[in-house]
Amino acid sequence: SMVAGYVTNGFEFQSVEIFQQMRLAGMKPTNLTYAAVMKLCTVIQDLIFAQELHCLVLKSGLEFEQNVRIALMVGYSKCNAMNDAFEIFSSTNEETHDVVLWTAMISGYLQNGNAEKAVDLFRRMKKKGSVHPNEFTYSTILTAQPFISPYQVHAQAIKGNVEKSPTVGTALLDAYVGIKEVEEASKV
């Protein structure tokens, strides 16, 4: 709780310090502890620190915990290490991937300037059929212009009954304005 509290409130040094004290005292960090410390990597964007945490996670046997995997992927994404993020994503069977994991990976590619890869992943997720995009997935993928059509995503959002979500509505509005479709934007 202290580690998470320090990270959340911007006390990076103190969060690392208490994490180290915890380990030196012989206490084993839990999956929640690792997820909180990994969140620190998204703030400080330190790839070496992310890799060290990843090693600790592997030694602890918690690498398959969903929240740890997502935290590791997001941490690597923020450090511009998309190959490492994708390796974590790919390290388990796609059948166990949920919408949060897919969306985190798609978002990581977009944040690192690889819209084509993000769109490819989005299409793979849709093709699988076992995981359905949510409002965050749709609002994220709509930023992948010009590699994806706002019209197609809009139609899919309607089918998924998320088109009235504020995040999807705002993303659709931005996407239509971005391609100078003012009439479609006003309909949204």
Rosetta blueprint (number, residue, H / E / L):
1 S L
2 M H
3 V H
4 A H
5 G H
6 Y H
7 V H
8 T H
9 N L
10 G L
11 F L
12 E H
13 F H
14 Q H
15 S H
16 V H
17 E H
18 I H
19 F H
20 Q H
21 Q H
22 M H
23 R H
24 L H
25 A L
26 G L
27 M L
28 K L
29 P L
30 T L
31 N H
32 L H
33 T H
34 Y H
35 A H
36 A H
37 V H
38 M H
39 K H
40 L H
41 C H
42 T H
43 V H
44 I H
45 Q L
46 D L
47 L H
48 I H
49 F H
50 A H
51 Q H
52 E H
53 L H
54 H H
55 C H
56 L H
57 V H
58 L H
59 K H
60 S H
61 G L
62 L L
63 E L
64 F L
65 E L
66 Q H
67 N H
68 V H
69 R H
70 I H
71 A H
72 L H
73 M H
74 V H
75 G H
76 Y H
77 S H
78 K H
79 C L
80 N L
81 A L
82 M H
83 N H
84 D H
85 A H
86 F H
87 E H
88 I H
89 F H
90 S H
91 S L
92 T L
93 N L
94 E H
95 E H
96 T H
97 H L
98 D L
99 V H
100 V H
101 L H
102 W H
103 T H
104 A H
105 M H
106 I H
107 S H
108 G H
109 Y H
110 L H
111 Q H
112 N L
113 G L
114 N L
115 A H
116 E H
117 K H
118 A H
119 V H
120 D H
121 L H
122 F H
123 R H
124 R H
125 M H
126 K H
127 K H
128 K H
129 G L
130 S L
131 V L
132 H L
133 P L
134 N L
135 E H
136 F H
137 T H
138 Y H
139 S H
140 T H
141 I H
142 L L
143 T L
144 A L
145 Q L
146 P L
147 F L
148 I L
149 S L
150 P H
151 Y H
152 Q H
153 V H
154 H H
155 A H
156 Q H
157 A H
158 I H
159 K H
160 G L
161 N L
162 V L
163 E L
164 K L
165 S L
166 P H
167 T H
168 V H
169 G H
170 T H
171 A H
172 L H
173 L H
174 D H
175 A H
176 Y H
177 V H
178 G H
179 I L
180 K L
181 E L
182 V H
183 E H
184 E H
185 A H
186 S H
187 K H
188 V L
